[in-house]
Amino acid sequence: MESRLAHEDMPLFVYGTLCFEEVLGALLGRVPCAEPAALAGWRAAALARRPYPGLVPAPGGLARGCLLRGLTPEECAVLDAFEGAEYTMRAVAVDGGRAARTYVWCGGDVLAEDWDAERYAERVIAAYGR
């Protein structure tokens, strides 16, 4: 299966679990080059019964995350499989118009509150270091 990212030169904007080095290391066997970034007009929404967020449109919102650069085609395929079919790939402009791609949530169960990265770190991230 060909990755949704495989032929893209743009960096990948991530905003949830993929911002954690422990998760990237467990998935890819390394931590790619990353830099902080933000995406206006979107939010990382909490999802019912899921520990991870979904990126959804939010007028006036701001999704904070990071840009991953230098992903190989094999790594892109791993990230595609990790994100699954409930996400779709979309081109976006982060921080002052920089081009990127990101996974946008297209499933249901979106909650009114934003995803809490600190809570995720406290409850889930320790399992990746084991």
mmCIF file of the C-alpha atoms, coordinates in Angstrom:
data_MODEL
# 
_entry.id   MODEL 
# 
loop_
_atom_site.group_PDB 
_atom_site.id 
_atom_site.type_symbol 
_atom_site.label_atom_id 
_atom_site.label_alt_id 
_atom_site.label_comp_id 
_atom_site.label_asym_id 
_atom_site.label_entity_id 
_atom_site.label_seq_id 
_atom_site.pdbx_PDB_ins_code 
_atom_site.Cartn_x 
_atom_site.Cartn_y 
_atom_site.Cartn_z 
_atom_site.occupancy 
_atom_site.B_iso_or_equiv 
_atom_site.pdbx_formal_charge 
_atom_site.auth_seq_id 
_atom_site.auth_comp_id 
_atom_site.auth_asym_id 
_atom_site.auth_atom_id 
_atom_site.pdbx_PDB_model_num 
ATOM 1   C CA . MET A 1 1   ? 0.000   0.000  0.000  1.00 0.00 ? 1   MET A CA 1 
ATOM 2   C CA . GLU A 1 2   ? 1.372   3.393  -0.967 1.00 0.00 ? 2   GLU A CA 1 
ATOM 3   C CA . SER A 1 3   ? 1.609   6.021  1.753  1.00 0.00 ? 3   SER A CA 1 
ATOM 4   C CA . ARG A 1 4   ? -0.545  9.142  1.653  1.00 0.00 ? 4   ARG A CA 1 
ATOM 5   C CA . LEU A 1 5   ? 2.685   11.062 2.369  1.00 0.00 ? 5   LEU A CA 1 
ATOM 6   C CA . ALA A 1 6   ? 5.108   9.180  0.110  1.00 0.00 ? 6   ALA A CA 1 
ATOM 7   C CA . HIS A 1 7   ? 5.298   11.685 -2.742 1.00 0.00 ? 7   HIS A CA 1 
ATOM 8   C CA . GLU A 1 8   ? 5.061   14.853 -0.708 1.00 0.00 ? 8   GLU A CA 1 
ATOM 9   C CA . ASP A 1 9   ? 8.043   17.134 -0.154 1.00 0.00 ? 9   ASP A CA 1 
ATOM 10  C CA . MET A 1 10  ? 6.149   19.102 2.478  1.00 0.00 ? 10  MET A CA 1 
ATOM 11  C CA . PRO A 1 11  ? 6.753   18.476 6.166  1.00 0.00 ? 11  PRO A CA 1 
ATOM 12  C CA . LEU A 1 12  ? 4.093   16.776 8.260  1.00 0.00 ? 12  LEU A CA 1 
ATOM 13  C CA . PHE A 1 13  ? 2.256   18.870 10.866 1.00 0.00 ? 13  PHE A CA 1 
ATOM 14  C CA . VAL A 1 14  ? 1.456   16.726 13.905 1.00 0.00 ? 14  VAL A CA 1 
ATOM 15  C CA . TYR A 1 15  ? -0.616  17.905 16.856 1.00 0.00 ? 15  TYR A CA 1 
ATOM 16  C CA . GLY A 1 16  ? -1.274  14.998 19.193 1.00 0.00 ? 16  GLY A CA 1 
ATOM 17  C CA . THR A 1 17  ? 0.377   11.725 20.084 1.00 0.00 ? 17  THR A CA 1 
ATOM 18  C CA . LEU A 1 18  ? 2.925   12.104 17.276 1.00 0.00 ? 18  LEU A CA 1 
ATOM 19  C CA . CYS A 1 19  ? 4.361   15.131 19.099 1.00 0.00 ? 19  CYS A CA 1 
ATOM 20  C CA . PHE A 1 20  ? 5.760   12.763 21.739 1.00 0.00 ? 20  PHE A CA 1 
ATOM 21  C CA . GLU A 1 21  ? 9.280   11.444 21.128 1.00 0.00 ? 21  GLU A CA 1 
ATOM 22  C CA . GLU A 1 22  ? 8.350   8.199  22.881 1.00 0.00 ? 22  GLU A CA 1 
ATOM 23  C CA . VAL A 1 23  ? 5.569   7.516  20.377 1.00 0.00 ? 23  VAL A CA 1 
ATOM 24  C CA . LEU A 1 24  ? 7.683   8.431  17.343 1.00 0.00 ? 24  LEU A CA 1 
ATOM 25  C CA . GLY A 1 25  ? 10.566  6.318  18.627 1.00 0.00 ? 25  GLY A CA 1 
ATOM 26  C CA . ALA A 1 26  ? 8.295   3.323  19.198 1.00 0.00 ? 26  ALA A CA 1 
ATOM 27  C CA . LEU A 1 27  ? 6.722   3.646  15.743 1.00 0.00 ? 27  LEU A CA 1 
ATOM 28  C CA . LEU A 1 28  ? 9.728   4.625  13.628 1.00 0.00 ? 28  LEU A CA 1 
ATOM 29  C CA . GLY A 1 29  ? 12.737  3.453  15.620 1.00 0.00 ? 29  GLY A CA 1 
ATOM 30  C CA . ARG A 1 30  ? 13.986  7.058  15.649 1.00 0.00 ? 30  ARG A CA 1 
ATOM 31  C CA . VAL A 1 31  ? 12.783  10.581 16.311 1.00 0.00 ? 31  VAL A CA 1 
ATOM 32  C CA . PRO A 1 32  ? 12.671  12.676 13.115 1.00 0.00 ? 32  PRO A CA 1 
ATOM 33  C CA . CYS A 1 33  ? 13.738  16.312 12.999 1.00 0.00 ? 33  CYS A CA 1 
ATOM 34  C CA . ALA A 1 34  ? 10.906  18.392 14.475 1.00 0.00 ? 34  ALA A CA 1 
ATOM 35  C CA . GLU A 1 35  ? 10.190  22.061 15.072 1.00 0.00 ? 35  GLU A CA 1 
ATOM 36  C CA . PRO A 1 36  ? 7.312   23.768 16.889 1.00 0.00 ? 36  PRO A CA 1 
ATOM 37  C CA . ALA A 1 37  ? 4.434   24.952 14.704 1.00 0.00 ? 37  ALA A CA 1 
ATOM 38  C CA . ALA A 1 38  ? 0.825   26.080 14.976 1.00 0.00 ? 38  ALA A CA 1 
ATOM 39  C CA . LEU A 1 39  ? -2.177  25.876 12.672 1.00 0.00 ? 39  LEU A CA 1 
ATOM 40  C CA . ALA A 1 40  ? -4.759  28.676 12.838 1.00 0.00 ? 40  ALA A CA 1 
ATOM 41  C CA . GLY A 1 41  ? -8.445  27.909 12.300 1.00 0.00 ? 41  GLY A CA 1 
ATOM 42  C CA . TRP A 1 42  ? -8.185  24.366 13.656 1.00 0.00 ? 42  TRP A CA 1 
ATOM 43  C CA . ARG A 1 43  ? -8.129  22.614 17.011 1.00 0.00 ? 43  ARG A CA 1 
ATOM 44  C CA . ALA A 1 44  ? -6.918  19.291 18.361 1.00 0.00 ? 44  ALA A CA 1 
ATOM 45  C CA . ALA A 1 45  ? -10.257 18.053 19.680 1.00 0.00 ? 45  ALA A CA 1 
ATOM 46  C CA . ALA A 1 46  ? -10.740 15.464 22.363 1.00 0.00 ? 46  ALA A CA 1 
ATOM 47  C CA . LEU A 1 47  ? -12.525 12.395 21.007 1.00 0.00 ? 47  LEU A CA 1 
ATOM 48  C CA . ALA A 1 48  ? -14.974 10.247 22.954 1.00 0.00 ? 48  ALA A CA 1 
ATOM 49  C CA . ARG A 1 49  ? -13.474 6.983  24.236 1.00 0.00 ? 49  ARG A CA 1 
ATOM 50  C CA . ARG A 1 50  ? -10.096 7.638  22.573 1.00 0.00 ? 50  ARG A CA 1 
ATOM 51  C CA . PRO A 1 51  ? -6.773  8.720  24.128 1.00 0.00 ? 51  PRO A CA 1 
ATOM 52  C CA . TYR A 1 52  ? -5.732  10.615 20.990 1.00 0.00 ? 52  TYR A CA 1 
ATOM 53  C CA . PRO A 1 53  ? -7.084  13.805 19.353 1.00 0.00 ? 53  PRO A CA 1 
ATOM 54  C CA . GLY A 1 54  ? -8.606  14.644 16.017 1.00 0.00 ? 54  GLY A CA 1 
ATOM 55  C CA . LEU A 1 55  ? -7.825  17.816 14.082 1.00 0.00 ? 55  LEU A CA 1 
ATOM 56  C CA . VAL A 1 56  ? -11.089 19.606 13.287 1.00 0.00 ? 56  VAL A CA 1 
ATOM 57  C CA . PRO A 1 57  ? -11.923 23.048 11.850 1.00 0.00 ? 57  PRO A CA 1 
ATOM 58  C CA . ALA A 1 58  ? -12.402 25.716 14.526 1.00 0.00 ? 58  ALA A CA 1 
ATOM 59  C CA . PRO A 1 59  ? -12.877 29.351 13.514 1.00 0.00 ? 59  PRO A CA 1 
ATOM 60  C CA . GLY A 1 60  ? -10.596 31.358 15.792 1.00 0.00 ? 60  GLY A CA 1 
ATOM 61  C CA . GLY A 1 61  ? -8.899  28.176 17.024 1.00 0.00 ? 61  GLY A CA 1 
ATOM 62  C CA . LEU A 1 62  ? -5.197  27.369 17.121 1.00 0.00 ? 62  LEU A CA 1 
ATOM 63  C CA . ALA A 1 63  ? -3.794  23.849 17.028 1.00 0.00 ? 63  ALA A CA 1 
ATOM 64  C CA . ARG A 1 64  ? -0.272  23.689 18.434 1.00 0.00 ? 64  ARG A CA 1 
ATOM 65  C CA . GLY A 1 65  ? 2.073   20.948 17.396 1.00 0.00 ? 65  GLY A CA 1 
ATOM 66  C CA . CYS A 1 66  ? 5.243   20.456 15.401 1.00 0.00 ? 66  CYS A CA 1 
ATOM 67  C CA . LEU A 1 67  ? 6.507   19.890 11.890 1.00 0.00 ? 67  LEU A CA 1 
ATOM 68  C CA . LEU A 1 68  ? 8.255   16.594 11.164 1.00 0.00 ? 68  LEU A CA 1 
ATOM 69  C CA . ARG A 1 69  ? 10.840  16.707 8.388  1.00 0.00 ? 69  ARG A CA 1 
ATOM 70  C CA . GLY A 1 70  ? 12.909  14.087 6.607  1.00 0.00 ? 70  GLY A CA 1 
ATOM 71  C CA . LEU A 1 71  ? 10.457  11.204 6.796  1.00 0.00 ? 71  LEU A CA 1 
ATOM 72  C CA . THR A 1 72  ? 11.288  8.253  4.556  1.00 0.00 ? 72  THR A CA 1 
ATOM 73  C CA . PRO A 1 73  ? 8.600   6.583  2.410  1.00 0.00 ? 73  PRO A CA 1 
ATOM 74  C CA . GLU A 1 74  ? 8.670   3.601  4.783  1.00 0.00 ? 74  GLU A CA 1 
ATOM 75  C CA . GLU A 1 75  ? 8.153   5.859  7.785  1.00 0.00 ? 75  GLU A CA 1 
ATOM 76  C CA . CYS A 1 76  ? 5.290   7.603  6.013  1.00 0.00 ? 76  CYS A CA 1 
ATOM 77  C CA . ALA A 1 77  ? 3.609   4.237  5.477  1.00 0.00 ? 77  ALA A CA 1 
ATOM 78  C CA . VAL A 1 78  ? 3.991   3.434  9.190  1.00 0.00 ? 78  VAL A CA 1 
ATOM 79  C CA . LEU A 1 79  ? 2.413   6.775  10.150 1.00 0.00 ? 79  LEU A CA 1 
ATOM 80  C CA . ASP A 1 80  ? -0.444  6.218  7.682  1.00 0.00 ? 80  ASP A CA 1 
ATOM 81  C CA . ALA A 1 81  ? -1.179  2.840  9.246  1.00 0.00 ? 81  ALA A CA 1 
ATOM 82  C CA . PHE A 1 82  ? -0.967  4.325  12.748 1.00 0.00 ? 82  PHE A CA 1 
ATOM 83  C CA . GLU A 1 83  ? -3.421  7.111  11.885 1.00 0.00 ? 83  GLU A CA 1 
ATOM 84  C CA . GLY A 1 84  ? -5.824  4.796  10.063 1.00 0.00 ? 84  GLY A CA 1 
ATOM 85  C CA . ALA A 1 85  ? -8.859  5.394  7.887  1.00 0.00 ? 85  ALA A CA 1 
ATOM 86  C CA . GLU A 1 86  ? -10.562 7.879  10.206 1.00 0.00 ? 86  GLU A CA 1 
ATOM 87  C CA . TYR A 1 87  ? -8.038  10.506 9.161  1.00 0.00 ? 87  TYR A CA 1 
ATOM 88  C CA . THR A 1 88  ? -7.601  12.098 5.765  1.00 0.00 ? 88  THR A CA 1 
ATOM 89  C CA . MET A 1 89  ? -4.484  13.867 4.483  1.00 0.00 ? 89  MET A CA 1 
ATOM 90  C CA . ARG A 1 90  ? -4.768  17.586 3.782  1.00 0.00 ? 90  ARG A CA 1 
ATOM 91  C CA . ALA A 1 91  ? -2.421  20.364 2.687  1.00 0.00 ? 91  ALA A CA 1 
ATOM 92  C CA . VAL A 1 92  ? -2.362  23.260 5.160  1.00 0.00 ? 92  VAL A CA 1 
ATOM 93  C CA . ALA A 1 93  ? -0.415  26.450 5.846  1.00 0.00 ? 93  ALA A CA 1 
ATOM 94  C CA . VAL A 1 94  ? 1.148   26.763 9.303  1.00 0.00 ? 94  VAL A CA 1 
ATOM 95  C CA . ASP A 1 95  ? 2.837   29.710 11.014 1.00 0.00 ? 95  ASP A CA 1 
ATOM 96  C CA . GLY A 1 96  ? 2.935   32.473 8.464  1.00 0.00 ? 96  GLY A CA 1 
ATOM 97  C CA . GLY A 1 97  ? 2.006   30.424 5.430  1.00 0.00 ? 97  GLY A CA 1 
ATOM 98  C CA . ARG A 1 98  ? 4.554   27.581 5.548  1.00 0.00 ? 98  ARG A CA 1 
ATOM 99  C CA . ALA A 1 99  ? 3.217   24.636 3.520  1.00 0.00 ? 99  ALA A CA 1 
ATOM 100 C CA . ALA A 1 100 ? 2.678   21.336 5.309  1.00 0.00 ? 100 ALA A CA 1 
ATOM 101 C CA . ARG A 1 101 ? 0.483   18.242 5.235  1.00 0.00 ? 101 ARG A CA 1 
ATOM 102 C CA . THR A 1 102 ? -1.527  16.979 8.171  1.00 0.00 ? 102 THR A CA 1 
ATOM 103 C CA . TYR A 1 103 ? -3.961  14.266 9.178  1.00 0.00 ? 103 TYR A CA 1 
ATOM 104 C CA . VAL A 1 104 ? -7.482  15.702 9.587  1.00 0.00 ? 104 VAL A CA 1 
ATOM 105 C CA . TRP A 1 105 ? -10.092 13.811 11.606 1.00 0.00 ? 105 TRP A CA 1 
ATOM 106 C CA . CYS A 1 106 ? -13.058 12.653 9.512  1.00 0.00 ? 106 CYS A CA 1 
ATOM 107 C CA . GLY A 1 107 ? -14.615 10.328 12.072 1.00 0.00 ? 107 GLY A CA 1 
ATOM 108 C CA . GLY A 1 108 ? -17.242 11.109 14.678 1.00 0.00 ? 108 GLY A CA 1 
ATOM 109 C CA . ASP A 1 109 ? -17.285 11.409 18.451 1.00 0.00 ? 109 ASP A CA 1 
ATOM 110 C CA . VAL A 1 110 ? -15.748 14.916 18.547 1.00 0.00 ? 110 VAL A CA 1 
ATOM 111 C CA . LEU A 1 111 ? -16.055 16.480 21.992 1.00 0.00 ? 111 LEU A CA 1 
ATOM 112 C CA . ALA A 1 112 ? -16.420 20.182 22.791 1.00 0.00 ? 112 ALA A CA 1 
ATOM 113 C CA . GLU A 1 113 ? -13.153 20.307 24.716 1.00 0.00 ? 113 GLU A CA 1 
ATOM 114 C CA . ASP A 1 114 ? -9.634  20.278 23.331 1.00 0.00 ? 114 ASP A CA 1 
ATOM 115 C CA . TRP A 1 115 ? -7.352  17.277 23.757 1.00 0.00 ? 115 TRP A CA 1 
ATOM 116 C CA . ASP A 1 116 ? -5.174  17.487 26.860 1.00 0.00 ? 116 ASP A CA 1 
ATOM 117 C CA . ALA A 1 117 ? -1.565  16.565 26.038 1.00 0.00 ? 117 ALA A CA 1 
ATOM 118 C CA . GLU A 1 118 ? -0.499  16.712 29.698 1.00 0.00 ? 118 GLU A CA 1 
ATOM 119 C CA . ARG A 1 119 ? -3.203  14.265 30.721 1.00 0.00 ? 119 ARG A CA 1 
ATOM 120 C CA . TYR A 1 120 ? -2.187  11.952 27.881 1.00 0.00 ? 120 TYR A CA 1 
ATOM 121 C CA . ALA A 1 121 ? 1.442   12.124 29.006 1.00 0.00 ? 121 ALA A CA 1 
ATOM 122 C CA . GLU A 1 122 ? 0.512   11.285 32.591 1.00 0.00 ? 122 GLU A CA 1 
ATOM 123 C CA . ARG A 1 123 ? -1.796  8.392  31.739 1.00 0.00 ? 123 ARG A CA 1 
ATOM 124 C CA . VAL A 1 124 ? -0.431  6.819  28.551 1.00 0.00 ? 124 VAL A CA 1 
ATOM 125 C CA . ILE A 1 125 ? 3.065   7.901  27.541 1.00 0.00 ? 125 ILE A CA 1 
ATOM 126 C CA . ALA A 1 126 ? 4.861   5.941  30.267 1.00 0.00 ? 126 ALA A CA 1 
ATOM 127 C CA . ALA A 1 127 ? 3.859   2.717  28.480 1.00 0.00 ? 127 ALA A CA 1 
ATOM 128 C CA . TYR A 1 128 ? 5.981   3.675  25.447 1.00 0.00 ? 128 TYR A CA 1 
ATOM 129 C CA . GLY A 1 129 ? 9.160   3.869  27.513 1.00 0.00 ? 129 GLY A CA 1 
ATOM 130 C CA . ARG A 1 130 ? 8.877   0.299  28.765 1.00 0.00 ? 130 ARG A CA 1 
# 
